[in-house]
Amino acid sequence: MTDGLDVALLIGAAVLLVAVGAVRISTRLGLPSLLVYLALGVAIGESGLGIQFEDADLTRTLGFCALIVIIAEGGLTARWGQLRPVLPVTASLAIVGVLVSIAVVGVIVHLTLGLDWRLALLYGAVLSSTDAAAVFATLRRLRLPPRLVATLEAESGMNDAPAVLVVLLLSSTPVGGGHPWWYEVLVVTYELVMGAIIGYGVGVAGRWTLRHAALPSSGLYPIAAVGLTVLAYAAGAVAHASGFLAVYVAGVVLGNARLPHRQAILGFADGLAWLAQIGLFVMLGLLVTPARLDDALLPAIVAGLALLFLARPLAVFLAAAPFRVGLRDQAFLSWAGLRGAVPIVLATIPLSAEVAGASRLFDAVFVLVVIFTLLQVGTLAPFARRLGVTAPAEATELSVETAPLDRMQADLLQIEIPEGSRLAGVHVDELRLPVGAAVTLVLRDGTGFVPGPDTRLKVRDSLLIVATAQVRDAAERRLRAVSRRGRLARWFSEHGDDRDP
């Protein structure tokens, strides 16, 4: 018994360390880390080191646990100031995107591959949700306008809920059987609304508790915060509501509450999310049988092309056009709807329910995720530049745990000045940052110095900016304005024309 545990710990630790090291390699090569983890799982599986793993039920259970952590981290790091303006279009994308994907992919798969309606609609439902892990990891490496990033991240955090509900319904009830359609619509509506209410309630109660509870150790605050998001999921599940939506809403409420030791909470959640991603992708790689993947290539390509070039653009147009989202933004939203672990995890639901054709569905989704993730992630940056939706002067938050910043309720931001930015040549005092924000350090050619009011900024300078919570959004808007218009931005900002791009 002890020998078996020791071997399991040895293999687990080795896989974990290799996966952590692979992050740096994949970043340098421009490959998504999720593909590296999937390949690692396949390598130690039945066709590699020979580890046998075929438990779809356990994969689904552990996959849901991993998704809870990943979605919670996405909610905790979401900025309400950026999320609020895009909430209507995000909710529309989350709901319309799922419905359009199910309909379009289901019809095309049914007509081209001759699958029965239940299995064809399952293809659409499983592929309907964008993946939070893939979106969070990819977009945070790109310099994009906050509105686009917030839209995609919030959509990936919210659309898991309706997708899971529809997959569960299709896996348990054949098309045309069970309750009438209007009853199922009411059930899904109840689960989404109640999930949001429960998540908000848990988040508000947790926010008050963490602010007023004098815990004996700072290390307990991150555990409590993540525990509250898990509580939101469990409370939602017990109430027959959407636990995933409850997790995301609770995370957003807690993440924007200026909690004690906030940076420690975010750092802990980030580490847990990485661990969940590694474990999830490796496990999914273990579950797949490489010998069956050849047969899954055709349905994967058919479903992927239908999703990428028809269902996703149509969903974005129908969902975003009423909210006056520009065509260039719509094009990028269409291309950036990444699929990852979520569709593969959802494919384990019909697999564990022993739905006819579920094994081929799982294999097809696995192949689709690998092929189309490589295609989309590799082209996102040049596509964004081609569309002109890049924002090279975006400030990013640095996770630095310091007591003074906590007491001041301040954040430490970093911004780099790339080629072509009109920040280059501007003096520090010409930035005219709001009171409560200041450039505290400039790193130039490997040397750091404290700037004065007359310090002229140069290309490739890195700036550290301390901003209080009250003026952080205004400071970021001001930096974007100067980056676009240079010194003339001061004349525009005086008239309030400091909007996000």
C-alpha positions, 0 to 999 in steps of 0.5 A: 500500500505504501509502495503504491502511494510512493510511486503515485506521488513520485509520478505526480510530482514529476508530472507537475514539475515538468508541466510547470517548466513547460509553461516557460517553453510554451510561452517562448514558442508561442504555443498554448500551455493547454496543448502541452498539458494534453500532450503530457497526459497522452505521453504518460497514458496507455500509448506512452508510459502505459498508465491506464485511465478510462474512468469517465465518471471520475474525469467528469467529477474532477473536471467540474472541480477544476472548472470551479477553481478556474472560473473562481480565479477569473471572477476574482481577477475581473475588474467591475469597472471594466465588466459593468459596461460590457455586461449586457453584451456579455450576457447576450453572447453567453446565451445567444452564443450557446443557442446559435452554436447548438443549432448551427453545429447540430444541423450541419453535423446532422446533415453532413455526417448523418448523425441522429438529432440527439447526438448532433445537438450534443456536438453543438452543445458540448462545443457551445462554451468558450473555455475560461482557462484558454481565454484567460491565459491567452488574452492576458498575453495580448495588448488589447482594449480593456473592453474587448478583454472584459467581454471575452473573459466575462463571456467565458466565465458565464457561458459555461452555465447554460452549456452545462445545463443543455448538455445535461438535458440532452444526455438524460433526455432524448430529443422529443422525449420527457418534458415539453420544450417550454418546461425545459426553457423555464428550468434553464431560466430558473437555474441561471437566475437563481445561480446569479442570485446565490452567487451574489448573496454568497459574495456579499456575505463573504465580503462583509465577513472577511472585512470584519473577521480578524483572522489570526493569520494572513494565510487564512484569507486566501483560503477563506476567499476561495472557500466562499466561491466553492460554497457558492457552487455547492449552494447553487447545486443544492438549490438546483441552480447553476453552480458555475454561474454562482461561482463566477458572480461570487468571485466578481463580488469578492474580487472587487471588494478591497478585501484584507490581503487582497494580493495574497488572495489573488496570488493564491487563486492564481496558483490554484487555477494553474494547478487545476489547469495542469491536473485537468488537461493531463487527466483529459490527455490520459483519458483519450485513446490515441488509436481512435483519433483517426476516426474522429478527424472528419467529424472534428473538422466538420464541427470545427469549421461549422463552429469557427466560420459560421456559428461563432460569427453568426452568434457574435453578430446577433448578440453584439449588433444590438449593443453597437459593437463595431464590426472590427470588434465583432470580427475579433470576438468571433475569432477569439472564441477559444475552446479548450478544456471545457468542451472536453469536460462536457463531452465526458457527461454523455460518455458517463451517461453511456449515450450512443456515439458518445465515445466518438464525440469525446474523441472528435472534441479532443481532436477539434480542440487541439487543431483549432486551438493551434490555429486560433491562438497562433493567429490572434496577435496578427489578426488583432493588429490587422484589425487595428484593435490592439492597445499597446499602452495598457497598464497591467496590475502587478501582484505584489503583496505589501502591507502599505499598499493594502492599508492605502487601498492602492494597486501597483501598475506596470506599463511599457512604451512600445514602438509607435506609442505617443507616450514616447516624448511626453514629460511625466508632468504632461501625463496629468495623472489624477490625484492619487496616482503617480509614476514612482519608477522608470526602468530604462536600459536595465537601470531604474530611477525615480522620475521627476516632472520634467523626465521625458519618456522614451520608447521601451521604458517601463513605468511603475505606477501606484494608484489608489482604488478610487482613481485607478480606472481614471489613471488607466483611461488617462494613459490610454488617451495620451498613448493615442493622442500624445500631448494633445490628449490634455485638451481632449481630457478636459472636455471628458473625451477620455473614453476607452477605445 
